[in-house]
Amino acid sequence: MKKKRIRINFFDYLYYTIGTGVRGIEILLIPFLWLAVLIFTQIKTFPIAWGILFAVVVGLLDYGIRCIYDKRGEAVRQYFDKTKYGKARWKWLTFMVWLIVMGVLPLLIIRVILL
């Protein structure tokens, strides 16, 4: 039986490189954390339903990402292990760029907006 080829995309590489988390922290979900901080600091009255709804949506998103990657994971690993992007330097560079762009930069933007 002929094996179906998958199209590799940027999110496959992020999931391959960063993985499901670093020391229990979901690194790929950092943008949603900043979105929540921005939204919840702008709301004057904070009903608990907003927080619960946001947590459910992010949880479903995380579950969907894991389901998709679990199906594609083996093919993605085989693909990137053969390329230069599977080396430790590229993985480290990708992790640092993701952390700066999605971790530090939004913090600075939110700080400017709130001041």
C-alpha positions as CSV (number, residue, x, y, z in Angstrom):
1,M,0.0,0.0,0.0
2,K,1.3,3.4,-1.0
3,K,2.1,5.7,2.0
4,K,0.4,9.1,1.9
5,R,2.8,12.0,1.8
6,I,2.0,14.9,4.2
7,R,2.7,18.5,3.6
8,I,5.0,19.8,6.2
9,N,4.2,23.3,7.5
10,F,5.7,25.8,9.9
11,F,3.5,24.6,12.8
12,D,4.8,21.1,12.3
13,Y,8.3,22.4,12.7
14,L,7.3,24.4,15.8
15,Y,5.7,21.3,17.4
16,Y,8.7,19.2,16.4
17,T,11.2,21.7,17.8
18,I,9.5,23.0,20.9
19,G,7.3,20.0,21.6
20,T,4.4,19.7,24.0
21,G,6.0,21.8,26.7
22,V,9.1,22.8,28.6
23,R,9.0,21.7,32.2
24,G,5.2,21.6,32.2
25,I,4.7,24.9,30.4
26,E,2.9,24.9,27.1
27,I,5.2,27.1,25.1
28,L,3.1,27.0,22.0
29,L,0.2,28.5,23.9
30,I,2.0,31.6,25.1
31,P,0.2,33.9,22.5
32,F,-3.1,33.0,24.1
33,L,-1.8,33.9,27.5
34,W,-0.9,37.4,26.3
35,L,-4.2,37.7,24.6
36,A,-6.0,36.8,27.9
37,V,-3.9,39.3,29.8
38,L,-4.7,42.0,27.3
39,I,-8.4,41.2,27.3
40,F,-8.8,40.7,31.0
41,T,-7.0,43.9,31.9
42,Q,-9.2,46.0,29.7
43,I,-12.5,44.5,31.1
44,K,-13.7,46.7,34.1
45,T,-16.1,44.1,35.5
46,F,-14.7,40.6,35.3
47,P,-17.4,37.9,35.3
48,I,-15.9,34.5,36.0
49,A,-17.7,33.1,33.0
50,W,-15.2,34.9,30.7
51,G,-12.3,33.2,32.4
52,I,-14.0,29.8,32.2
53,L,-14.9,30.2,28.6
54,F,-11.4,31.3,27.7
55,A,-9.9,28.3,29.5
56,V,-12.2,25.9,27.7
57,V,-11.4,27.4,24.3
58,V,-7.6,27.2,24.9
59,G,-8.0,23.7,26.3
60,L,-9.8,22.5,23.2
61,L,-7.3,24.2,21.0
62,D,-4.4,22.5,22.8
63,Y,-6.3,19.1,22.5
64,G,-6.8,19.7,18.8
65,I,-3.2,20.5,18.2
66,R,-2.1,17.4,20.1
67,C,-4.5,15.2,18.1
68,I,-3.3,16.6,14.8
69,Y,0.4,16.2,15.7
70,D,0.0,12.7,17.2
71,K,-1.2,11.6,13.7
72,R,1.5,13.5,11.9
73,G,4.3,13.3,14.4
74,E,6.2,10.3,13.2
75,A,6.3,11.5,9.5
76,V,7.3,15.0,10.7
77,R,10.1,13.6,12.9
78,Q,11.4,11.5,10.1
79,Y,11.3,14.4,7.7
80,F,13.1,16.9,10.0
81,D,15.7,14.4,11.3
82,K,17.1,14.2,7.8
83,T,17.4,18.0,7.3
84,K,19.7,20.6,8.8
85,Y,16.7,22.0,10.8
86,G,16.7,18.9,13.0
87,K,20.1,19.8,14.5
88,A,20.4,21.2,18.0
89,R,21.5,24.6,16.9
90,W,18.4,25.2,14.8
91,K,16.1,23.8,17.5
92,W,17.7,26.2,20.1
93,L,17.4,29.1,17.7
94,T,13.8,28.4,16.9
95,F,13.0,28.1,20.7
96,M,14.7,31.4,21.5
97,V,13.0,33.3,18.6
98,W,9.6,31.9,19.6
99,L,10.2,32.9,23.2
100,I,11.3,36.4,22.3
101,V,8.7,37.1,19.6
102,M,5.8,35.4,21.6
103,G,7.0,36.0,25.1
104,V,9.0,39.2,25.5
105,L,7.7,41.3,22.7
106,P,4.0,41.1,23.7
107,L,5.0,41.9,27.3
108,L,6.5,45.2,26.1
109,I,3.5,46.0,23.9
110,I,1.1,45.3,26.7
111,R,3.1,47.4,29.0
112,V,3.1,50.3,26.6
113,I,-0.7,50.0,26.1
114,L,-1.4,49.9,29.8
115,L,0.8,52.8,30.7
